[in-house]
Amino acid sequence: MTAFDKVQLWTVDSEYHGQRIDNYLFTHLKGVPKSRIYRILRKGELRVNKGRVKAVYKLQTGDVIRVPPIRVAEAKDHSNLTNLAQVQQLESLILHETNQYLVLNKPSGIAVHGGSGLSFGVIEAFRSLRPKEKFLELVHRIDRDTSGCLLIAKRRSYLTHFQNQLRHRKMNKEYLAIVSGVWSNKNKLVDVALTKKERPSGERIVVEDINGKASQTRFSIIEPLGDYSLVKAKPLTGRTHQIRVHARHCFCPLLGDEKYSDVEKDQAILKQHKIKTFMLHAEKLSFKLPDSEEIIHVTAPIPDFMAGIIKTLRK
């Protein structure tokens, strides 16, 4: 742990105007438990412009925050990671970048953030690679084994803007998937509610549930591949594992998806290509910039292992 041995005075810049004080502190005091942050607010140990504030207080440009002496967990040192090469490779996988955001072609096999036994993910890697960046936050998430477009905000105002687009379904995301089975043209819109569930083993899965959260995905077939199909999936909602469960609902689960399919019949093709993951790639991402009519379109090239399987199946 490191500590602020003395009182700190922070001046709020325009980037954080309108943000709740508790969310601001979560970002700037990442090593401090949320319970501790709420306690110093409740007891008045932390002041804004020399006065007490509640957790819901919205910051104004120029506010002066008095932070009491407090212990903060040190940032993890990733310099000795065994997969440091993979971390450094991320810089070469950036598809589009400005001063406000970047779009990464995330490789399959790396999580977007640490947790669940993982010491780091994409966002921790970028914070380690770019220590001078004041703000780096995930706009959305994709599964660890899903490759493709991942949007990261470098300004809080852009994070809020992009997340509002997601909330109102104004951000377009298109995926490519190789599924096990012959896709039917009748499966154009899958509207099946989903909910999260935990198996007795502790494994977390997503299941169809009439009382679950509304979930919709548009599918279209791109190319039949014998006993398999290359399809396009456009999620209209953003539920966990949505495309994977909706594909299984159509009796065409993703090739290699051990969680939601019986992969025994797919072992030959998977072993031939030494693949231990499912075939899902976030190919296209389109979004609108703040205070502008300009729409940014980004396309992520399909990974080599998926291209190799498509080539094999065509034969």
C-alpha positions as CSV (number, residue, x, y, z in Angstrom):
1,M,0.0,0.0,0.0
2,T,1.1,3.6,-0.6
3,A,-0.4,6.5,1.4
4,F,-1.2,10.1,1.1
5,D,0.6,11.2,4.3
6,K,-0.8,14.7,4.0
7,V,-4.0,16.2,3.0
8,Q,-4.4,16.5,-0.8
9,L,-6.2,19.3,-2.7
10,W,-7.5,18.4,-6.1
11,T,-9.0,20.9,-8.5
12,V,-11.7,19.5,-10.8
13,D,-11.1,20.2,-14.5
14,S,-13.8,20.5,-17.2
15,E,-13.5,16.8,-18.2
16,Y,-15.2,15.8,-14.9
17,H,-17.9,18.5,-14.9
18,G,-21.2,17.0,-13.9
19,Q,-19.8,13.7,-12.6
20,R,-20.9,12.4,-9.2
21,I,-18.3,12.7,-6.5
22,D,-18.4,9.0,-5.6
23,N,-17.7,7.9,-9.2
24,Y,-14.9,10.5,-9.5
25,L,-13.3,9.0,-6.4
26,F,-13.7,5.5,-7.6
27,T,-11.6,6.4,-10.6
28,H,-9.0,8.4,-8.7
29,L,-8.7,6.2,-5.7
30,K,-8.7,2.8,-7.4
31,G,-7.0,1.0,-4.5
32,V,-9.4,2.2,-1.9
33,P,-12.5,0.0,-1.1
34,K,-15.8,1.7,-2.0
35,S,-17.0,1.2,1.6
36,R,-14.0,3.4,2.7
37,I,-14.8,6.1,0.1
38,Y,-18.5,6.3,1.2
39,R,-17.3,6.4,4.9
40,I,-15.1,9.4,4.4
41,L,-17.9,11.2,2.5
42,R,-20.4,10.3,5.2
43,K,-18.2,11.5,8.1
44,G,-17.2,14.7,6.3
45,E,-13.5,13.8,6.1
46,L,-13.6,14.7,2.4
47,R,-14.7,18.2,1.6
48,V,-15.6,20.0,-1.6
49,N,-15.0,23.8,-1.5
50,K,-14.5,23.4,2.3
51,G,-18.0,22.0,2.8
52,R,-19.5,18.6,3.3
53,V,-21.1,16.9,0.3
54,K,-23.1,13.7,-0.3
55,A,-22.2,10.9,-2.6
56,V,-24.7,12.1,-5.2
57,Y,-23.1,15.6,-5.4
58,K,-22.2,16.5,-9.0
59,L,-18.9,18.1,-9.5
60,Q,-18.4,21.5,-11.1
61,T,-15.4,22.8,-13.0
62,G,-13.0,24.4,-10.6
63,D,-14.3,22.6,-7.5
64,V,-11.5,22.0,-4.9
65,I,-11.6,18.6,-3.3
66,R,-9.9,18.1,0.0
67,V,-8.8,14.5,0.3
68,P,-7.7,13.3,3.8
69,P,-4.7,11.2,4.4
70,I,-5.6,7.8,3.0
71,R,-4.0,4.5,2.1
72,V,-4.2,3.5,-1.6
73,A,-3.3,0.1,-3.0
74,E,-0.3,0.3,-5.3
75,A,-0.8,-0.3,-9.0
76,K,0.2,-3.7,-10.0
77,D,3.6,-4.0,-11.8
78,H,3.0,-5.8,-15.1
79,S,6.6,-5.5,-16.2
80,N,7.4,-9.1,-15.3
81,L,4.3,-10.7,-16.9
82,T,5.0,-13.9,-18.7
83,N,2.8,-12.7,-21.5
84,L,4.4,-9.2,-21.7
85,A,4.8,-9.7,-25.4
86,Q,1.1,-10.1,-25.9
87,V,0.5,-7.0,-23.8
88,Q,2.9,-4.9,-26.0
89,Q,1.4,-6.4,-29.1
90,L,-1.9,-4.6,-28.3
91,E,-0.4,-1.3,-29.5
92,S,0.1,-2.7,-33.0
93,L,-3.6,-3.9,-33.0
94,I,-5.1,-0.4,-32.8
95,L,-7.4,0.1,-35.7
96,H,-8.3,3.8,-35.2
97,E,-7.2,6.3,-32.6
98,T,-7.8,10.0,-31.7
99,N,-7.1,12.1,-28.6
100,Q,-10.5,11.1,-27.3
101,Y,-10.8,7.4,-28.0
102,L,-9.3,4.3,-29.7
103,V,-10.7,1.2,-31.3
104,L,-8.7,-2.0,-30.8
105,N,-8.8,-5.3,-32.7
106,K,-8.8,-7.3,-29.5
107,P,-7.2,-10.7,-30.0
108,S,-9.0,-13.9,-28.9
109,G,-7.8,-15.2,-25.5
110,I,-7.3,-11.9,-23.6
111,A,-10.0,-10.6,-21.3
112,V,-11.1,-7.0,-21.6
113,H,-10.4,-6.5,-17.8
114,G,-8.8,-8.3,-14.9
115,G,-10.8,-10.4,-12.4
116,S,-12.0,-14.0,-11.9
117,G,-8.4,-15.1,-11.4
118,L,-6.9,-12.9,-14.1
119,S,-4.3,-10.4,-13.0
120,F,-4.9,-8.1,-16.0
121,G,-6.9,-7.5,-19.1
122,V,-6.9,-5.1,-22.0
123,I,-7.7,-2.1,-20.0
124,E,-5.1,-2.8,-17.3
125,A,-2.5,-3.5,-20.1
126,F,-3.2,-0.1,-21.7
127,R,-2.9,1.7,-18.4
128,S,0.4,0.0,-17.8
129,L,1.6,0.8,-21.4
130,R,0.5,4.4,-21.2
131,P,1.0,5.7,-17.6
132,K,0.7,9.3,-18.8
133,E,-2.9,8.8,-20.0
134,K,-5.1,10.3,-17.3
135,F,-8.3,8.5,-18.4
136,L,-8.7,5.1,-20.0
137,E,-12.0,3.2,-19.7
138,L,-13.8,0.5,-21.5
139,V,-16.9,1.7,-23.4
140,H,-18.3,-1.9,-23.6
141,R,-17.1,-5.4,-23.2
142,I,-16.7,-8.5,-25.3
143,D,-16.0,-12.1,-24.2
144,R,-12.4,-13.1,-23.5
145,D,-12.5,-15.6,-26.5
146,T,-14.2,-13.1,-28.9
147,S,-11.9,-11.1,-31.1
148,G,-12.5,-7.8,-32.8
149,C,-13.6,-4.2,-32.3
150,L,-13.3,-2.9,-28.8
151,L,-13.9,0.8,-28.0
152,I,-11.9,2.5,-25.3
153,A,-12.6,6.1,-24.2
154,K,-9.8,8.5,-23.3
155,R,-12.1,11.2,-22.1
156,R,-14.9,10.9,-19.6
157,S,-17.2,13.0,-21.8
158,Y,-16.7,10.6,-24.6
159,L,-17.3,7.6,-22.3
160,T,-20.6,9.1,-21.3
161,H,-21.5,9.9,-24.9
162,F,-20.7,6.4,-26.2
163,Q,-22.5,4.6,-23.4
164,N,-25.6,6.7,-24.1
165,Q,-25.4,5.5,-27.7
166,L,-25.3,1.9,-26.5
167,R,-28.2,2.5,-24.1
168,H,-30.4,3.9,-26.9
169,R,-29.2,1.3,-29.4
170,K,-27.6,3.9,-31.7
171,M,-24.2,2.2,-31.8
172,N,-24.0,-0.4,-34.6
173,K,-22.1,-3.7,-33.9
174,E,-21.8,-6.5,-36.4
175,Y,-20.2,-9.9,-35.7
176,L,-19.0,-12.8,-37.9
177,A,-19.6,-16.3,-36.5
178,I,-18.9,-19.8,-37.7
179,V,-21.8,-22.0,-36.5
180,S,-22.1,-25.8,-36.4
181,G,-25.1,-26.6,-38.6
182,V,-26.9,-25.4,-41.7
183,W,-28.4,-22.0,-41.0
184,S,-32.0,-21.4,-42.0
185,N,-32.9,-18.2,-43.7
186,K,-36.0,-18.2,-41.4
187,N,-33.8,-17.3,-38.5
188,K,-33.6,-13.6,-39.3
189,L,-34.6,-12.1,-35.9
190,V,-34.2,-14.0,-32.7
191,D,-36.2,-12.5,-29.9
192,V,-35.6,-14.6,-26.8
193,A,-35.3,-13.3,-23.2
194,L,-32.2,-14.3,-21.3
195,T,-31.1,-14.6,-17.7
196,K,-27.9,-15.5,-15.9
197,K,-27.7,-18.7,-13.9
198,E,-25.2,-20.5,-11.8
199,R,-24.7,-24.3,-12.1
200,P,-24.1,-26.4,-9.0
201,S,-20.5,-26.5,-10.0
202,G,-20.3,-22.7,-9.7
203,E,-20.0,-22.2,-13.4
204,R,-22.0,-19.2,-14.6
205,I,-24.1,-19.5,-17.7
206,V,-26.9,-17.7,-19.6
207,V,-30.2,-19.4,-20.2
208,E,-33.4,-18.7,-22.1
209,D,-36.0,-17.4,-19.6
210,I,-39.4,-16.0,-20.5
211,N,-39.1,-13.8,-17.4
212,G,-35.5,-12.8,-18.2
213,K,-34.2,-9.6,-19.9
214,A,-35.5,-8.8,-23.4
215,S,-32.8,-9.9,-25.9
216,Q,-32.8,-9.5,-29.7
217,T,-30.2,-10.5,-32.4
218,R,-30.5,-10.2,-36.2
219,F,-28.8,-12.9,-38.1
220,S,-28.1,-13.4,-41.8
221,I,-26.3,-16.1,-43.6
222,I,-23.1,-15.1,-45.5
223,E,-21.9,-18.4,-46.8
224,P,-22.9,-22.1,-46.3
225,L,-19.9,-24.3,-45.5
226,G,-21.1,-27.8,-45.8
227,D,-22.3,-28.9,-42.3
228,Y,-21.3,-25.5,-41.0
229,S,-22.3,-21.9,-41.8
230,L,-20.7,-18.5,-41.8
231,V,-23.2,-16.0,-40.4
232,K,-23.5,-12.3,-39.6
233,A,-24.9,-11.4,-36.2
234,K,-26.1,-7.9,-35.2
235,P,-27.1,-7.7,-31.5
236,L,-29.9,-5.2,-30.9
237,T,-29.4,-5.6,-27.1
238,G,-26.3,-6.1,-25.2
239,R,-26.8,-9.2,-22.9
240,T,-24.0,-11.4,-21.7
241,H,-23.4,-14.3,-24.2
242,Q,-26.3,-13.1,-26.2
243,I,-25.1,-14.2,-29.7
244,R,-23.9,-17.5,-28.4
245,V,-27.2,-18.5,-26.7
246,H,-29.3,-17.2,-29.6
247,A,-27.3,-19.2,-32.1
248,R,-27.9,-22.3,-30.0
249,H,-31.6,-21.5,-29.9
250,C,-31.5,-21.8,-33.7
251,F,-29.9,-25.2,-33.3
252,C,-26.7,-23.8,-34.8
253,P,-24.3,-23.2,-31.8
254,L,-21.0,-21.5,-32.4
255,L,-18.3,-23.8,-33.6
256,G,-16.0,-24.6,-30.6
257,D,-18.3,-23.2,-27.9
258,E,-17.9,-25.7,-25.1
259,K,-20.3,-23.8,-22.8
260,Y,-23.3,-23.8,-25.1
261,S,-22.8,-26.8,-27.5
262,D,-21.7,-30.4,-27.8
263,V,-18.2,-30.0,-29.3
264,E,-17.6,-33.7,-29.8
265,K,-18.8,-33.7,-33.4
266,D,-16.6,-30.7,-34.1
267,Q,-13.4,-32.2,-32.7
268,A,-11.9,-33.1,-36.1
269,I,-11.9,-29.6,-37.5
270,L,-10.9,-28.1,-34.1
271,K,-7.9,-30.4,-33.7
272,Q,-6.8,-30.0,-37.3
273,H,-6.4,-26.2,-36.6
274,K,-5.4,-26.6,-33.0
275,I,-8.3,-24.4,-31.9
276,K,-9.5,-24.3,-28.3
277,T,-12.0,-21.4,-28.6
278,F,-15.3,-20.5,-30.3
279,M,-15.6,-18.8,-33.6
280,L,-16.9,-15.2,-33.0
281,H,-15.4,-12.0,-34.2
282,A,-16.6,-8.4,-33.7
283,E,-16.0,-7.3,-37.3
284,K,-17.6,-3.9,-37.5
285,L,-18.3,-1.0,-35.2
286,S,-20.1,2.3,-36.1
287,F,-20.7,5.2,-33.8
288,K,-21.4,8.9,-33.8
289,L,-19.1,11.5,-32.4
290,P,-20.3,14.1,-29.8
291,D,-21.8,17.3,-31.2
292,S,-21.3,16.1,-34.7
293,E,-23.1,14.3,-37.5
294,E,-20.0,12.4,-38.4
295,I,-20.3,8.6,-38.1
296,I,-17.1,6.6,-37.6
297,H,-17.0,3.1,-39.2
298,V,-14.3,0.7,-38.1
299,T,-13.7,-2.8,-39.5
300,A,-11.5,-5.4,-37.8
301,P,-9.9,-8.0,-40.1
302,I,-10.9,-11.6,-39.3
303,P,-8.2,-13.5,-37.3
304,D,-6.0,-15.9,-39.1
305,F,-7.4,-19.0,-37.2
306,M,-11.0,-18.2,-38.3
307,A,-9.9,-17.5,-41.9
308,G,-8.0,-20.9,-41.9
309,I,-11.1,-22.8,-40.8
310,I,-13.3,-21.1,-43.4
311,K,-10.8,-22.1,-46.1
312,T,-10.8,-25.7,-44.9
313,L,-14.6,-25.9,-44.7
314,R,-14.9,-24.5,-48.3
315,K,-13.0,-27.5,-49.5
